Amino acid sequence: MSEIEVSAGRRPPAPQPAERARTIAARGGRANLMPSGDRGEDANRVSPLLHHVHPDGTTSLLLEDEHQLVAQAWQAPRHELTVILEIADQAPVPLREPIRGLLWITGWVRPLTTKAARHRAATFAEDRPDPRLLDIGHGASLLRLTPASIVLADAEGTHSLRPSTFTEAEPDPFCGHENEWLRHLELSHPDVVGLLAKHLPAPLRGGHIRPLGLDRFGFRLRVEMLGDDHDVRLAFSRTVRTQQELAVELRQLLGCPFLAYAT
């Protein structure tokens, strides 16, 4: 897969790596937990029942009580294990290559007592309520992952982040609605996606154009060609923060007098 720059001579503006990492974490995509150093061993991967990355950079992980990782953590020195949490950022529409980015958080995981776990779960639920949190103390355990290092890999490149840099950043303001908007665009407004083709390099206009991403700096398209895929970022004329500002910028890209789905 390749990434195409629409503006010759300069790269379209994009969120900084820490912001992109916070956005992936906030979306809460599919997660895998594995012992440090075993990133390639599928047999050692654990899919938590639930995970949540908190604003302070720590992550809550819900596992079944009988899972071996829970027992290993309680038996480990200081009740800590070194692990890697991998979070996949999956596109909201079906693509040949659906993963938009990967976030790896390496650190120390520690099991919590039932009392401490329920207290932490209450904080967890304020951001992401989930009935599975009620299973704490009744078949499920909550573990806390404290980060030591964070690595982001996406279409913009691979970046190593300090935990402090990660926590100082904010998720993209549209990340909570992006998936819903892009699915709606794909299913109900394929003509709108077609209008964006005029911004693509001529060799790509005959490909299958799909909505890939949306952030405060611009819109991203995936062009599926015969045997190859290309990602294209269409930059807004300014950075946007509200749905109203977003609607104006999308109208400009489309050359369209209305945009009902973004209002």
N, C-alpha and C positions, 0 to 999 in steps of 0.2 A: 504494500500500500504506500502511496506517496501523498504528500501534502503540497497543494498548489497555492502559490501566492498570486492573488488576482492583481495587486498593484505592483507593477514592474519597478524594481529598484528599491523597494522597501517592504518590510514585513508588516502585514496588518496588525494593529494593536490587539493584544490579548491579555487576559488576567495574568497576574504574576503567579509563579509556581505555588506559593503558599496559599493563595486564594483558590487556585484550582484544586489543591489538595484538600482544603477545608470543604470545598463544594462536593467533592467525591465522598468525603466522610459524612457530610450532612445528608446526602441522598440515601445512605445506608444500603448500598448494593450488596450483592452476594459476597460473603466473607468466608475465608478459610484460615484456620489456625494451624501452625506447624512448628515443630522444634526448630530453633535457630540453626541455620546451616543446611536444612533439608528442603529448600525451596522447590527443588525439582522432584521430590518423592511424593507421588500422589497417595501412596499407601499411608503416609504419616499425616495427611491432611485431616483436619477436624472442621466440620461445619457447625458453628455454634447455633443453638436454638434461636438465639437473638444476640445482636450486638449493637452497641451505641457508642459513638465517639463523643465525649463531652467537650465543652468549650475549653477546659483546662488541658486537653490533650490526652487525658486518660480514657480508657475504653472499658466499658462494662461488657462482660461476656457471660451469657447464660448457657450452661451445659447440664446434661443429665447427671444426677448424683453418682450413678454407677460408671460414668465415663472414666477411663483410666487416667486421663489428664488431671482430673480432680484429685484422685488418690495420689498421683505422683507429686502434685503441688503440695499437698498436706505433708507428704513424707520428705520433701526436699529441704535442704538447709535453709533456714529462715522462711520456709514455706514459699519459696520463689523458684520459678522456672524461667529460663530465657526462651522466648518464642518470637515468631513472626506472624503478624496478622496481615493477611492479604485481602484487600477490598477491591472488587472489580466494579468499574463504572460501565454499566451496560446501556447501550442505546435503547430508547423507548420504542423504537420501531424495529421490525425484523430485518436484519441485515445479514449479508454473507459473513461479515466479520463484525460481530455485535459489540465487542469490547472496545470502549472508547479510551480507557485508561486504567491503570493499576496503581494502587497505593499500598506500600508496604510499611507497616509500623513494627519496628523491632524494639523489644523491651522485656520487662519482667512481669510475669503474671502471678498474682497471689490470690488464693481463695479467701473469701470473706465468711465470717460467722453468719449465722442466720439473722441475728439482730442487725449487724452491720450491713448485710446484704439488703435487708428490707428497707433500711434507711436510705441506702444508695438507690434502690429501685424507685423510691418515692421521687427522688430528683430526676431519675431516668424518665419516669412516667410524665413529668411536666413537659418534656420535649417530645416524647414519643410513647404515648400510652399503648400498652399491649397486654392482653389478658394473660399471656404466658408468664408475666412477672408474678402473678399470683401463685405460681408453682414453686416459688422459692420456699424452701423448708418442707415442701411436699413433693419431692422427686427431682428438684432442680437446684443447682448451686450457681451463685453469682461470683465471678472472678473479676479482679481489677487488673488491667494491663497499664503499666506505667511506661511511657515511651522513652527510649534512649536515642533512637534515630528514626527518620522518616524518609522514604524515597518515593518519588512520584515518577511515573512513566506514562506519557500520553503523546498525542500528535505533535505537541510543541517541543518535546524532548524529554530527557531524563534528568531529574534534579534531586539532589540530596538536601534535606531540610533539617535545621535544628528544631527540636520541639518548641523552643521559645518563639521561633519565627512562625511556626505553624499556628500556635495559639494566639499570636498577635493579629493574624489575618482574619478576615470575615468571609463566610461563604458568599457566592454570587447572590444578589438580591432576588433573582428569578428561579433559583434552583428548586424551590418547593413547588413550582408550577410548570417548570420546563417540560417534564415528561408528559403531563396531561396536554399541554399546548401542542407539542410536536406530534403526539398520537392523533389529536384532533385534526391537525393540519394534513397529516398523511392520509387519514381515512375520509375526511369530509371536504378537503380543499386541495386536491391534487393539481387543480388549475393554478392555484396560487404558487405552489412549488414550481410549476412550469414557467411562471413569469420570472422567477429568479434566474432562470437559465441564461437570460441575456447578459448577466454579469460574469458568466463563465468564459474561460478561454475557448475559442472556436472548436478545438479538437474534442472537448468534453461535452459539448451541447447535445450530442447524439446519444449520450449514456443515460442510464436509469438514474434520475436525480431524486435523492431522498433527503428529508430533513434529519440532520444529525445532532445539532446542538444550538443552544441559544444562551447568551450571557450579556452582560451590560456593555460589552464592546462590539458585539456583532452576532451574526447568524452563521451557522456552519452547515454545509451540505456534504453529503457523501454521494459521489458519482460512481456508480457501478458500471464498469466497462467490461467488455469481453476479455476475461483473463486478468483483469487488474482493477483496483479501486483507487479513487483519489478523493482526498478531503480538501474542501475549499472553504476558506473563511471570508465572509463578506462583511467588511467593516462598516459600522455606523459612522455618521458624520460627527457624532459626539458620544461621550459616555452617558448611558441612561441609568436611571434609578427607579423610575415609576412605570406603571403600566401605560400611563398616558404618554410619557416620553417614548416608550418602546413602540407604541402604536404609530407615532409620528415617523420614527425612523424606518419602521417596516413599510409604511406607505411610500416613503421616498425610494426604498429599494425596489418596491413593486411597481411604482408609477401608477398606483391604484388609489382612488379617492376614498376608499373605505376599507376598514379592516375589523370586521365585527368580532372575530375570535379573540382579539387582544384587548378588547375594551370591557 
